[in-house]
Amino acid sequence: MNYAILAVCFLAVAGMAGAALPLLARTRGPSAYALVISATGLVLLTAVFDSAMIAAELFHYAPSRLLGLHIGLAPVEDFAYPLAAVLLLPSVWIVLVRRRRQRSEGRR
């Protein structure tokens, strides 16, 4: 398995869960604007810090398993993980906050 297939699978699961969680909790999901701002920041940070870590030889990738596209020194496959976080974590947060509110309202 190459890194691209793993990244696509990871993104697909995170995207589906991120879309389904607010629907199951019957609440609004995160705004698209907030997701775009978050994704932009995380992609920039990933490009800078992954490039720095690769340049410092803290880790490396098997070239035969990469697509060959890079942003700085970071392979494009590396950007799947921060994007998955942007897709999934805000929905998880919204659902957990809603659940906490419902529990606290039930105690009163």
Order of alpha helices (4+ residues) and beta strands (2+ residues): alpha-alpha-beta-beta-alpha
